[in-house]
Amino acid sequence: MRRLSLFLLLTLVMSVVVPAQDTDDYVQPQKEKKEPRPLKDRIWFGGGIGLNFGTITAIQIAPLVGYFLDQKKKVSTGVGITYTYFRDNRFVPAYSSNLYGYLLFARYRPISQFYVHGEFLHMNADLYNFQDQLVRIWIPHILLGGGYVQPLGGRSSIYIQVLFDVLQDPNSLFATQPLFSAGVGFGF
């Protein structure tokens, strides 16, 4: 009986000291609001310039602008334009052409120095048709590959990438060969 009395007394004391439920109204904690990043921290600029002189002359300019989709700057998408002047002096008369186009791309950086790249490139070029007439046509390309980025300091970096044309349009400018490129990025 003594044990039962002690047990009831302890139970009574504990019920007063340690209530099973909080009787105050529950207030859900408010999430800390993140300030949106300024636009200048979400946009990056890059591209490339290509120069080749000699029997074959090629001059290329390809600026692009990208937009970071996430806070960690791992995923980005963007647009660009490209222009190439091409002249081949192996032919008489020399063959020359102006190529231009636009591109839409997406990049994912699994680690800070490497990225996976996918792009739709639409180029306008001179081609000979079946009647040996020079005509301008739009040529689609789907380029997939990756690259390496080396920071230079601040928000600038250099990159080198290799892409493959997986669409393989019959008029593809790249055929089955890989496309190597390098350039400078600001904010990437």
Secondary structure, DSSP 8 states (H G I E B T S, - for coil): -HHHHHHHHHHHHHHHHS-SS--S--------------HHHHEEEEEEEEEE-SSEEEEEEEEEEEEE-STTS-EEEEEEEEEEEEEETTSSS-EEEEEEEEEEEEEEEEETTEEEEEEEEEEEEEEE-TTS-EEEEEEEEEEEEEEEEEEEETTEEEEEEEEEESS--TT-SSTTS-EEEEEEEE--
